[in-house]
Amino acid sequence: MRIAVSSSTFRRPLAAGELTQLEWLERCASALGVDGVLADVMDFPRRDAEYVAQLRKVAIDLGLVPFGLDAAGLLEPTGAAAREDALALAGGFGASVIRTALPAPGEVPPATFAEVMGVAKAFARDAKAANVTVIVAPAPGTLGEDLAGVKHLLKDVDSAWLRACPSALLDDQGPKDRYPAYAATPADDPAAVAARAGRAWVILDVPAGDRPWDGLAGAVAALRRADAQRVLAAGREF
């Protein structure tokens, strides 16, 4: 299992200037020991190519994989500029995924669904050209309230470049389901997360609060122990 964390957890200190993106990367490596990071597009103080390339280099030098970006609203019909910006940032940062969510149902949910599906198909083509996978997380108040809702729209889009990002505790994964990443929180059972994720990426999210580093550090340590036990048990079976 490979663990990544998002800068969205640190929105308050980043916005207040108490923490810079570069300091965030350094602490993700030294204090958390995670494998990778997702940089939320809202947390970039600059988006010029020089700065983004520097951010990527610092991450790699610290032993972190610049795994992805977090970007809200990318599948909104009015989000063309945001989609273009996110793909450009992903290219500069070296991200392999962009995580987003579906928009709200709107006044006429079937019409919104059809419009969003068209947007998603076009975005999937652009993502393919950029060699970036867009992963869609279930979110309350959206067309994808749960994993079934997300999969319903993605099935109609039918693109390998637009995938679901379910909870690691999902209970309806089919034998052919393969996901680029799973989401987890410190409240989830580490053993269950490790068993579900296997060798996949786990994006560890914690609610923004006064002590996000502490919450993440404990969760990362628990997941590492659970994953080590999973690997040991698997070795014993052979």
C-alpha positions as CSV (number, residue, x, y, z in Angstrom):
1,M,0.0,0.0,0.0
2,R,1.2,3.5,-0.9
3,I,-0.1,6.4,1.1
4,A,-0.7,10.0,-0.1
5,V,-2.0,13.0,1.6
6,S,-3.7,16.1,0.2
7,S,-2.8,19.7,1.0
8,S,-6.5,20.4,1.4
9,T,-6.2,19.1,4.9
10,F,-3.9,22.1,5.6
11,R,-6.0,24.7,4.0
12,R,-6.2,27.0,7.1
13,P,-2.4,27.2,7.8
14,L,-1.6,27.5,4.1
15,A,-4.1,30.3,3.5
16,A,-3.0,32.1,6.7
17,G,0.7,32.0,5.6
18,E,1.6,29.9,8.6
19,L,2.8,27.1,6.2
20,T,4.1,27.2,2.7
21,Q,3.7,24.5,0.1
22,L,7.4,23.8,0.2
23,E,7.3,23.4,4.0
24,W,4.2,21.2,3.6
25,L,6.2,18.9,1.3
26,E,9.2,18.8,3.7
27,R,7.0,17.8,6.7
28,C,5.0,15.3,4.7
29,A,8.4,13.6,4.1
30,S,10.0,14.0,7.5
31,A,7.1,14.1,9.9
32,L,4.7,11.7,8.1
33,G,6.9,9.5,6.0
34,V,4.2,9.2,3.4
35,D,4.8,8.0,-0.2
36,G,3.2,10.8,-2.1
37,V,1.1,13.9,-2.1
38,L,-1.9,15.6,-3.8
39,A,-1.5,19.4,-4.1
40,D,-4.9,21.1,-4.1
41,V,-5.1,23.7,-6.9
42,M,-6.5,26.2,-4.3
43,D,-3.2,26.0,-2.4
44,F,-0.9,27.2,-5.1
45,P,0.4,30.7,-4.4
46,R,1.7,30.8,-7.9
47,R,0.9,28.8,-11.0
48,D,3.7,29.8,-13.4
49,A,5.8,27.0,-14.9
50,E,9.0,27.8,-13.0
51,Y,7.3,27.6,-9.6
52,V,5.3,24.4,-10.4
53,A,8.5,22.8,-11.7
54,Q,10.3,23.7,-8.5
55,L,7.5,22.2,-6.4
56,R,7.8,19.0,-8.4
57,K,11.6,18.9,-8.0
58,V,11.4,19.5,-4.2
59,A,8.9,16.7,-3.8
60,I,11.0,14.2,-5.8
61,D,14.2,15.3,-4.0
62,L,12.4,14.5,-0.7
63,G,11.4,11.1,-1.9
64,L,7.8,12.0,-2.4
65,V,5.8,11.0,-5.5
66,P,3.8,14.0,-6.9
67,F,0.9,11.7,-7.2
68,G,-1.9,14.1,-8.0
69,L,-3.9,17.2,-7.7
70,D,-7.2,17.9,-5.9
71,A,-9.5,20.2,-7.9
72,A,-13.1,21.0,-7.2
73,G,-15.7,21.8,-9.9
74,L,-13.9,20.3,-12.9
75,L,-17.0,18.5,-14.2
76,E,-19.2,21.6,-13.9
77,P,-20.5,22.6,-17.4
78,T,-19.1,26.1,-16.7
79,G,-15.7,24.7,-15.6
80,A,-13.8,24.8,-19.0
81,A,-11.1,27.2,-17.7
82,A,-10.7,25.2,-14.5
83,R,-10.2,22.0,-16.5
84,E,-7.6,23.5,-18.7
85,D,-5.8,25.0,-15.7
86,A,-5.8,21.7,-13.8
87,L,-4.4,19.7,-16.7
88,A,-1.6,22.3,-17.1
89,L,-0.8,22.2,-13.4
90,A,-0.8,18.4,-13.5
91,G,1.7,18.4,-16.4
92,G,4.0,20.7,-14.6
93,F,3.7,19.0,-11.2
94,G,4.1,15.5,-12.8
95,A,0.7,14.3,-11.4
96,S,-0.7,11.1,-12.6
97,V,-4.2,11.7,-11.2
98,I,-6.6,14.6,-10.6
99,R,-9.2,14.1,-8.0
100,T,-12.6,15.8,-8.3
101,A,-16.3,15.3,-7.7
102,L,-19.5,15.5,-9.7
103,P,-21.6,18.6,-9.6
104,A,-24.9,19.1,-7.9
105,P,-28.0,17.6,-9.6
106,G,-29.5,21.0,-10.6
107,E,-33.1,21.9,-10.9
108,V,-33.7,19.2,-13.5
109,P,-31.4,16.3,-12.5
110,P,-31.8,14.3,-15.8
111,A,-30.8,17.3,-17.8
112,T,-27.9,18.0,-15.6
113,F,-26.8,14.4,-15.8
114,A,-26.8,14.5,-19.6
115,E,-24.9,17.8,-19.7
116,V,-22.3,16.6,-17.2
117,M,-21.9,13.3,-19.2
118,G,-21.0,15.3,-22.3
119,V,-18.5,17.4,-20.3
120,A,-17.0,14.3,-18.8
121,K,-16.5,12.7,-22.2
122,A,-14.7,15.7,-23.5
123,F,-12.6,16.0,-20.4
124,A,-11.6,12.4,-20.5
125,R,-10.3,12.9,-24.1
126,D,-8.2,15.9,-22.9
127,A,-7.0,13.9,-19.9
128,K,-5.9,11.1,-22.1
129,A,-3.9,13.5,-24.3
130,A,-2.3,14.8,-21.1
131,N,-1.7,11.3,-19.8
132,V,-3.6,12.1,-16.6
133,T,-6.3,10.0,-15.0
134,V,-9.3,11.9,-13.5
135,I,-10.6,10.2,-10.4
136,V,-14.1,11.0,-9.2
137,A,-14.9,10.8,-5.5
138,P,-18.4,10.3,-4.1
139,A,-19.7,13.5,-2.3
140,P,-22.9,14.5,-0.6
141,G,-25.2,16.8,-2.5
142,T,-23.8,15.8,-5.9
143,L,-24.8,13.5,-8.8
144,G,-22.4,11.1,-7.2
145,E,-23.8,10.9,-3.6
146,D,-22.3,7.4,-3.3
147,L,-20.1,5.1,-5.3
148,A,-23.1,3.7,-7.2
149,G,-24.0,7.2,-8.4
150,V,-20.4,7.9,-9.6
151,K,-20.2,4.5,-11.4
152,H,-23.5,5.1,-13.1
153,L,-22.3,8.3,-14.8
154,L,-18.8,6.9,-15.5
155,K,-20.3,3.8,-17.1
156,D,-22.0,6.0,-19.7
157,V,-18.8,8.0,-20.2
158,D,-16.9,4.7,-20.8
159,S,-13.3,6.0,-20.6
160,A,-10.3,4.5,-18.8
161,W,-9.2,8.0,-18.1
162,L,-12.2,8.8,-15.9
163,R,-12.3,6.5,-12.9
164,A,-14.0,6.3,-9.5
165,C,-12.2,6.9,-6.3
166,P,-14.1,5.0,-3.6
167,S,-13.7,4.6,0.1
168,A,-11.3,1.8,1.0
169,L,-14.1,0.4,3.1
170,L,-16.5,0.0,0.2
171,D,-18.5,-3.2,0.2
172,D,-19.6,-3.5,-3.4
173,Q,-16.4,-3.9,-5.3
174,G,-16.8,-6.4,-8.1
175,P,-14.1,-8.9,-9.2
176,K,-13.3,-6.8,-12.2
177,D,-13.2,-3.4,-10.5
178,R,-9.8,-1.8,-10.4
179,Y,-9.3,1.7,-9.0
180,P,-6.2,4.0,-9.2
181,A,-6.7,5.0,-5.6
182,Y,-8.9,4.6,-2.6
183,A,-9.8,7.2,0.0
184,A,-9.5,6.6,3.8
185,T,-9.7,8.5,7.0
186,P,-8.2,8.1,10.5
187,A,-11.5,6.8,11.7
188,D,-11.4,3.8,9.3
189,D,-10.2,0.4,10.5
190,P,-6.5,0.2,9.4
191,A,-6.7,-3.6,8.8
192,A,-9.8,-3.2,6.6
193,V,-8.1,-0.5,4.6
194,A,-4.9,-2.5,4.1
195,A,-6.9,-5.6,3.1
196,R,-8.9,-3.6,0.5
197,A,-6.1,-1.5,-0.9
198,G,-3.5,-4.1,-1.3
199,R,-0.7,-2.5,-3.3
200,A,-2.8,0.4,-4.5
201,W,-2.6,4.0,-3.5
202,V,-4.6,5.2,-0.4
203,I,-5.4,8.9,-0.2
204,L,-5.6,9.7,3.5
205,D,-7.9,12.6,4.3
206,V,-8.5,14.1,7.7
207,P,-10.9,16.9,8.6
208,A,-9.2,20.3,8.7
209,G,-8.5,21.2,12.3
210,D,-6.0,22.7,14.7
211,R,-3.7,19.6,14.8
212,P,-3.8,18.0,11.3
213,W,-0.2,16.7,11.6
214,D,-1.0,14.7,14.7
215,G,-4.1,13.1,13.1
216,L,-2.2,12.2,10.0
217,A,0.9,10.9,11.8
218,G,-1.2,8.4,13.9
219,A,-3.2,7.3,10.9
220,V,-0.1,6.7,8.8
221,A,1.6,4.7,11.5
222,A,-1.5,2.5,12.0
223,L,-1.8,1.9,8.3
224,R,1.8,1.0,8.0
225,R,1.5,-1.6,10.8
226,A,-1.7,-3.0,9.3
227,D,-0.1,-3.3,5.9
228,A,3.0,-5.0,7.3
229,Q,0.7,-7.6,9.0
230,R,-1.2,-8.1,5.8
231,V,2.0,-8.8,3.8
232,L,3.3,-11.1,6.6
233,A,0.0,-13.1,6.6
234,A,0.1,-13.3,2.8
235,G,3.6,-14.7,2.9
236,R,2.6,-17.4,5.4
237,E,-0.1,-18.6,3.1
238,F,2.6,-19.5,0.6
